[in-house]
């Protein structure tokens, strides 16, 4: 039976409550959660609890299956175009991080430069929609690694709940770099990092926290000030959500009122002095999610710190993600920047 057939049968198993055949599991046991059975009982409260648990397990299973379907799209896109495989590497605390590795079908002689492509959305995931951009990076001679860092969707609830904004997820970036550096055919001195939105944030934090590890970074409209996100008046920060204070306090260990310095330590705006590698910042002028002001604040902080190896481009009329033509404009700037900083 082919992979699509297995996925369809497994989806039916989730809906009906009957076990289907086993399906391929993600790295490190990130396989399907058990769907609890509902036994015969007249206890209304117990029935409600068990039904809720079954729906919750089915939701995680649905996300995992959707991820597998998109992985098939990635595989189909890469076939005959890219050397592709899904891999797993250990982060600094031993957590297995799934990742997508792309190389040219015919590697050039010598060691190639590499780019870590970091997906947006803390609970997002690398998806097939990114493949045209990845293919262009590889066409230009780069090895690409795209990690589904901790808290990415499409795996288990435990992996999702391992979220650590600006904390251990940045260690996942370092571990991605170390994985690439150990690959034959990759030049450890020419590994850059690039990301959009939360991926841009992770890019900036990786540059600040691990200077010397990444030769350069490209930040597409990443947030830079966690303090502002948590203290801005309601309605003034499109990236803020209700419950943010509690959510971040659970990760940081203290509330922002108790320890604002811990939140500044997770805000690239306040870490400008630690960013030493060349940096390209790209942001849409009319971004309604991550305000362009966040990138302007970072640029001002970099200037104040005496940095002269960064560029900032504000894309006229650009939204969060820009329309397609503007994204092409921004990516052309990114390619030109990478070509310069990743030259042998």
Helices and strands as residue ranges (DSSP letters): H 3-16, H 44-78, E 82-90, E 96-104, E 112-118, G 128-130, H 131-139, E 143-148, H 157-160, H 168-181, E 186-196, H 198-209, E 216-220, H 226-231, H 244-252, H 260-264, G 268-274, E 278-284, H 292-304, E 310-315, H 324-341
